[in-house]
Amino acid sequence: MTFTDRICAVLGLRPKTWPKLFSRAAWALGWVRYSQRVAVAEVENNLRRHIDENAFPNHDEIFGPFTGLVQFSWSHGVPTLAADCWPALDAALTAAETRKRVVLADPTAYIHKGSAYYNIGVCHFMVGDLESGFRFLAMTGEENARGGGDPFPVVLGDHPLSRQVLIAPLTTALLPGWAARYLEITNRTLDEAELVAVIKRAALRPTDGIQLLVALHRLLKAQGGQQTDWTRYLRTRALAEMLVALESMLRRIHVNFSGELQPQFEHMFSGKADYNGPFLAFHGNFSAIYKPPGGLDQRRTPGAVDWSVNEVITRIAAAPNRKAKAGLACYVAVRLRNTLLHVLESNLQIYTDEGKCMDMFGICFATFGIAMDGEDTKL
């Protein structure tokens, strides 16, 4: 039996009756479009009732029909079913908010759109459109802050959909490979709860949390399947983006201290020789080779990147204690942060060697845990 015959048998059709097969598919597609229109129409009706009848004081309830569509989309693997509704939903929201200001004679009146933004953001993450996901999650935070709430709410796992879409894929695909490094550098177990804690801490500045989340999901897009220049570039770029989020997080922690990533860590490690000694020794050795007195500045060359990567692996293995390992991890994060924004050449070892690149991810992700300890004065 051919593949075509098997499809027709499952659908109860005679073999090779493709017109009937496509007719049924068209009917199903029509039902999908109808369900989209119904969800948007119900939201529009809820918006009308909210304005005319003062219904739905909890604005999230206005978007219940759309939330149901999002959940259906997720469970059936068709996130575009909900994402495609956004233009119509956006138009309805704009019209309703304008009308609310007229009815109440209050130019500052608004409709809290956090639920709609959040759901659209999650849909974009489902289809791998991370930039649009970033945009709508950031808008969710701004909308919540506008109402005096937490600017970075359920996004990080406090909601079932967040755990399914944003957290669970990271937990399954990334954490097992980083757990050993994380433990030896931070003395903490890297599990789902720890992942959420790290991202939440970064998200005390909302865009840092979102950028870290996007970087990790960008890494996921480069995993598995055939490895090409595109996947190698994407993976290396994700590492650079994660380190930008790290530097921004440290700038938030050290409110009255300015400086790039290296001085930020030096400030955090001040008076803590177990951390700062290995950190500064690593820097001294690096500078002697790649920026010697009176010599050429080669700090941002492929050779400098490769040396730093290989050296940190050797030094962490030989380090006498966890704090020394942490100091070394933080220094390689500095080196990668300073160079990957300028050097992404295909002859880098972390570009061509997936295992080595993933090890650097594990080491650098652990530095977020170190930053958390620094903020909590637990170093």
C-alpha positions as CSV (number, residue, x, y, z in Angstrom):
1,M,0.0,0.0,0.0
2,T,1.4,3.4,-1.0
3,F,1.6,6.3,1.4
4,T,-1.3,8.0,-0.5
5,D,-3.4,4.8,-0.1
6,R,-2.7,4.8,3.7
7,I,-3.8,8.4,4.1
8,C,-7.0,7.7,2.2
9,A,-7.6,4.6,4.3
10,V,-7.3,6.5,7.6
11,L,-9.7,9.2,6.3
12,G,-12.2,6.6,4.9
13,L,-11.6,7.7,1.3
14,R,-11.1,5.6,-1.8
15,P,-7.5,5.4,-2.9
16,K,-6.2,8.5,-4.8
17,T,-9.3,10.5,-4.3
18,W,-7.2,13.7,-3.8
19,P,-10.0,16.1,-4.6
20,K,-12.0,14.8,-1.6
21,L,-8.9,14.8,0.6
22,F,-8.3,18.5,-0.2
23,S,-11.9,19.3,0.2
24,R,-11.9,18.0,3.7
25,A,-8.6,19.9,4.4
26,A,-10.3,23.1,3.1
27,W,-13.3,22.5,5.4
28,A,-10.9,22.1,8.4
29,L,-9.0,25.2,7.4
30,G,-12.3,27.1,7.2
31,W,-13.2,25.9,10.7
32,V,-9.8,27.2,12.0
33,R,-10.5,30.6,10.5
34,Y,-13.9,30.6,12.0
35,S,-12.5,29.8,15.5
36,Q,-10.1,32.8,15.2
37,R,-12.9,35.1,14.3
38,V,-15.1,33.9,17.1
39,A,-12.3,34.4,19.7
40,V,-11.7,37.9,18.6
41,A,-15.4,38.7,18.4
42,E,-15.9,37.5,22.0
43,V,-13.0,39.7,23.2
44,E,-14.5,42.6,21.3
45,N,-17.8,41.9,23.1
46,N,-16.0,41.7,26.5
47,L,-14.4,45.1,25.7
48,R,-17.8,46.6,25.0
49,R,-19.2,45.3,28.2
50,H,-16.1,46.5,30.2
51,I,-16.7,50.0,28.9
52,D,-20.6,50.1,28.9
53,E,-21.4,47.9,31.9
54,N,-18.2,48.3,34.0
55,A,-17.7,44.5,33.6
56,F,-14.4,42.6,34.1
57,P,-12.7,44.8,36.7
58,N,-9.9,42.2,36.4
59,H,-8.8,43.1,32.8
60,D,-7.2,39.7,32.2
61,E,-10.7,38.2,32.1
62,I,-11.5,40.3,29.1
63,F,-9.1,38.2,27.1
64,G,-10.3,34.8,28.3
65,P,-11.5,33.6,24.9
66,F,-8.2,34.5,23.3
67,T,-6.3,32.8,26.1
68,G,-8.4,29.6,25.4
69,L,-7.4,29.8,21.8
70,V,-3.7,30.1,22.8
71,Q,-3.9,27.1,25.0
72,F,-5.6,25.1,22.2
73,S,-2.9,26.3,19.8
74,W,-0.2,25.1,22.1
75,S,-1.7,21.7,22.9
76,H,-2.2,21.0,19.2
77,G,1.1,22.3,18.0
78,V,-0.3,25.2,15.8
79,P,0.8,28.4,17.5
80,T,0.2,30.5,14.4
81,L,-3.5,29.8,14.9
82,A,-3.4,32.3,17.8
83,A,-0.5,34.5,16.6
84,D,-2.4,35.3,13.4
85,C,-5.1,36.9,15.4
86,W,-3.0,39.8,16.6
87,P,-3.7,42.4,13.9
88,A,-7.5,42.1,14.5
89,L,-7.0,41.9,18.2
90,D,-4.7,45.0,18.2
91,A,-7.3,47.0,16.2
92,A,-10.0,46.0,18.6
93,L,-7.9,47.1,21.6
94,T,-7.0,50.4,20.1
95,A,-10.6,51.2,19.2
96,A,-11.8,50.2,22.7
97,E,-9.2,52.2,24.6
98,T,-10.0,55.3,22.5
99,R,-13.7,54.8,23.2
100,K,-13.1,54.3,26.9
101,R,-11.3,57.6,27.1
102,V,-14.3,59.4,25.4
103,V,-16.9,57.7,27.6
104,L,-15.1,58.4,30.8
105,A,-13.9,61.8,29.6
106,D,-10.5,60.8,30.9
107,P,-7.6,61.0,28.5
108,T,-5.5,58.8,30.8
109,A,-8.0,55.9,30.9
110,Y,-6.6,52.6,29.5
111,I,-7.2,48.9,29.2
112,H,-4.6,46.7,30.8
113,K,-3.4,44.6,27.9
114,G,-0.8,42.5,29.7
115,S,-2.7,39.2,29.1
116,A,-3.0,39.8,25.4
117,Y,0.7,40.8,25.1
118,Y,1.8,37.9,27.1
119,N,-0.1,35.4,25.1
120,I,1.0,36.8,21.8
121,G,4.6,36.8,23.1
122,V,4.4,33.1,24.1
123,C,2.9,32.2,20.6
124,H,5.9,33.8,18.9
125,F,8.3,31.8,21.2
126,M,6.4,28.7,20.1
127,V,7.1,29.3,16.4
128,G,10.7,30.4,17.1
129,D,10.2,34.1,16.3
130,L,12.3,35.1,19.3
131,E,12.6,38.8,18.4
132,S,8.8,39.2,18.3
133,G,8.5,37.2,21.5
134,F,11.0,39.5,23.1
135,R,9.0,42.5,22.0
136,F,5.7,41.3,23.4
137,L,7.1,40.0,26.6
138,A,8.8,43.4,27.2
139,M,5.4,45.1,26.4
140,T,3.8,42.8,29.0
141,G,6.3,44.0,31.6
142,E,5.7,47.7,30.7
143,E,1.9,47.2,30.9
144,N,2.1,45.6,34.3
145,A,4.4,48.4,35.5
146,R,2.0,50.9,34.1
147,G,-0.6,49.5,36.5
148,G,1.8,49.6,39.5
149,G,2.5,45.9,39.4
150,D,5.5,43.7,38.9
151,P,7.1,44.5,35.5
152,F,8.1,40.9,34.9
153,P,5.4,38.7,36.1
154,V,4.4,35.1,35.2
155,V,6.8,35.0,32.2
156,L,9.4,33.0,34.2
157,G,7.4,29.9,35.2
158,D,4.8,31.1,37.6
159,H,2.2,30.3,35.0
160,P,1.6,26.8,33.5
161,L,2.0,28.1,29.9
162,S,5.3,29.8,30.9
163,R,6.7,26.5,32.2
164,Q,5.6,24.6,29.1
165,V,6.8,27.1,26.5
166,L,9.6,29.1,28.0
167,I,11.1,27.0,30.8
168,A,10.6,23.3,30.2
169,P,12.5,23.2,26.8
170,L,15.5,24.8,28.5
171,T,15.3,22.5,31.5
172,T,15.2,19.4,29.2
173,A,17.7,20.4,26.5
174,L,20.3,22.5,28.3
175,L,20.5,21.9,32.0
176,P,21.7,18.3,32.0
177,G,24.9,19.3,30.1
178,W,25.6,22.3,32.4
179,A,24.8,20.8,35.8
180,A,28.3,19.5,36.7
181,R,29.9,22.9,35.8
182,Y,27.3,24.8,37.7
183,L,27.7,22.7,40.8
184,E,31.5,23.0,40.9
185,I,31.5,26.8,40.3
186,T,28.5,27.8,42.5
187,N,28.0,24.8,44.8
188,R,24.3,24.8,43.8
189,T,22.2,22.3,41.9
190,L,21.1,23.4,38.5
191,D,17.5,22.3,38.1
192,E,14.3,24.0,36.9
193,A,13.9,26.0,40.2
194,E,17.4,27.3,39.9
195,L,17.0,28.2,36.3
196,V,13.9,30.2,37.1
197,A,15.6,31.9,40.1
198,V,18.5,33.0,37.9
199,I,16.3,34.4,35.2
200,K,14.1,36.1,37.8
201,R,17.1,37.7,39.4
202,A,18.3,39.0,36.0
203,A,14.8,40.3,35.4
204,L,14.9,42.7,38.3
205,R,15.8,44.8,35.2
206,P,13.1,43.4,33.0
207,T,15.0,43.6,29.7
208,D,18.0,41.7,31.2
209,G,15.7,38.8,32.1
210,I,14.2,38.8,28.6
211,Q,17.5,39.0,26.9
212,L,18.9,36.1,28.9
213,L,15.7,34.1,28.1
214,V,16.0,34.9,24.4
215,A,19.7,34.0,24.3
216,L,19.0,30.6,25.8
217,H,16.2,30.0,23.3
218,R,18.4,31.1,20.5
219,L,20.8,28.5,21.6
220,L,18.0,25.9,21.4
221,K,17.4,26.8,17.8
222,A,21.0,25.9,17.0
223,Q,20.9,22.5,18.7
224,G,20.3,19.1,17.1
225,G,20.1,18.2,13.4
226,Q,22.7,18.9,10.8
227,Q,25.2,21.5,11.9
228,T,25.9,24.3,9.4
229,D,27.5,27.7,9.4
230,W,24.1,29.1,10.4
231,T,23.8,26.9,13.5
232,R,27.4,27.5,14.5
233,Y,27.0,31.2,14.1
234,L,23.7,31.3,15.9
235,R,25.2,29.3,18.9
236,T,28.2,31.6,19.2
237,R,26.0,34.7,18.9
238,A,23.7,33.4,21.6
239,L,26.7,33.1,24.0
240,A,27.6,36.8,23.2
241,E,24.0,37.9,23.9
242,M,24.0,36.0,27.2
243,L,27.1,37.8,28.4
244,V,25.7,41.2,27.5
245,A,22.8,40.3,29.8
246,L,25.3,39.4,32.5
247,E,27.1,42.7,32.3
248,S,23.8,44.6,32.5
249,M,22.8,42.6,35.5
250,L,26.0,43.5,37.3
251,R,25.5,47.2,36.5
252,R,22.1,47.0,38.1
253,I,23.6,45.2,41.2
254,H,26.4,47.8,41.6
255,V,24.1,50.9,41.4
256,N,26.8,53.5,42.1
257,F,29.6,51.8,40.2
258,S,30.1,52.2,36.5
259,G,32.4,50.1,34.3
260,E,32.4,47.2,31.9
261,L,32.3,43.5,32.9
262,Q,35.9,43.2,34.2
263,P,35.8,46.1,36.6
264,Q,32.3,45.0,37.7
265,F,33.7,41.6,38.7
266,E,36.8,43.2,40.3
267,H,34.4,45.5,42.3
268,M,32.3,42.4,43.4
269,F,35.4,40.5,44.4
270,S,37.1,43.3,46.3
271,G,38.5,42.0,49.5
272,K,37.8,38.4,48.6
273,A,41.1,37.0,47.7
274,D,39.9,33.4,47.0
275,Y,37.9,34.8,44.1
276,N,40.0,37.8,43.1
277,G,43.4,36.1,43.2
278,P,42.7,33.6,40.4
279,F,40.7,36.2,38.5
280,L,43.6,38.7,38.5
281,A,46.3,36.0,37.9
282,F,44.4,34.9,34.8
283,H,44.2,38.5,33.6
284,G,47.9,39.0,34.2
285,N,48.8,36.0,32.2
286,F,46.5,36.9,29.4
287,S,47.8,40.5,29.1
288,A,51.4,39.3,29.1
289,I,50.7,37.4,26.0
290,Y,48.2,39.4,24.1
291,K,48.9,43.0,25.3
292,P,52.6,43.0,26.5
293,P,54.2,46.3,27.4
294,G,55.3,48.0,24.2
295,G,53.8,45.3,22.1
296,L,50.8,44.8,19.8
297,D,47.3,44.7,21.3
298,Q,46.0,41.3,20.2
299,R,43.4,40.9,22.9
300,R,40.5,40.7,20.3
301,T,42.0,38.2,18.0
302,P,40.9,34.6,17.3
303,G,44.0,33.3,19.0
304,A,43.2,35.3,22.2
305,V,39.7,33.8,22.3
306,D,41.0,30.2,21.8
307,W,43.8,30.6,24.4
308,S,41.3,31.9,27.0
309,V,38.8,29.1,26.3
310,N,41.5,26.3,26.6
311,E,43.2,28.0,29.5
312,V,40.1,28.2,31.7
313,I,39.3,24.6,31.1
314,T,42.8,23.7,32.4
315,R,42.8,26.1,35.3
316,I,39.3,25.2,36.6
317,A,40.4,21.5,36.6
318,A,43.5,22.4,38.6
319,A,41.9,25.0,40.9
320,P,42.2,24.2,44.6
321,N,38.6,25.2,45.6
322,R,35.2,26.3,44.4
323,K,35.9,30.0,44.9
324,A,39.0,29.8,42.7
325,K,37.0,28.1,40.1
326,A,34.3,30.8,40.3
327,G,37.0,33.5,39.8
328,L,38.3,31.8,36.8
329,A,34.9,31.3,35.3
330,C,34.2,35.0,35.7
331,Y,37.4,36.0,34.0
332,V,36.7,33.8,30.9
333,A,33.2,35.5,30.8
334,V,35.1,38.8,30.6
335,R,37.3,37.6,27.8
336,L,34.4,36.2,25.8
337,R,32.2,39.3,26.4
338,N,35.0,41.6,25.2
339,T,35.8,39.6,22.1
340,L,32.7,38.0,20.8
341,L,31.1,41.3,20.0
342,H,34.0,41.9,17.6
343,V,35.3,38.4,16.7
344,L,32.9,35.7,15.4
345,E,35.2,34.2,12.8
346,S,34.6,30.6,11.6
347,N,38.1,29.5,12.7
348,L,37.3,30.1,16.4
349,Q,37.4,26.8,18.3
350,I,34.0,27.5,20.0
351,Y,32.6,28.2,16.6
352,T,33.6,24.9,15.1
353,D,33.6,22.7,18.2
354,E,30.0,22.4,19.5
355,G,31.1,20.6,22.7
356,K,33.6,23.3,23.6
357,C,31.1,26.0,22.9
358,M,28.5,24.4,25.1
359,D,31.1,24.0,27.9
360,M,31.7,27.8,27.8
361,F,27.9,28.3,28.0
362,G,27.8,26.1,31.1
363,I,30.8,28.0,32.7
364,C,29.4,31.4,31.8
365,F,25.8,30.6,32.9
366,A,27.3,29.7,36.3
367,T,28.6,33.3,36.6
368,F,25.0,34.5,36.9
369,G,24.9,32.4,40.0
370,I,28.0,34.1,41.3
371,A,26.5,37.5,40.5
372,M,23.4,36.5,42.6
373,D,25.7,35.5,45.5
374,G,27.5,38.8,45.2
375,E,24.2,40.7,45.4
376,D,23.1,38.7,48.4
377,T,26.5,39.2,50.1
378,K,27.1,35.4,50.1
379,L,30.4,35.2,48.3
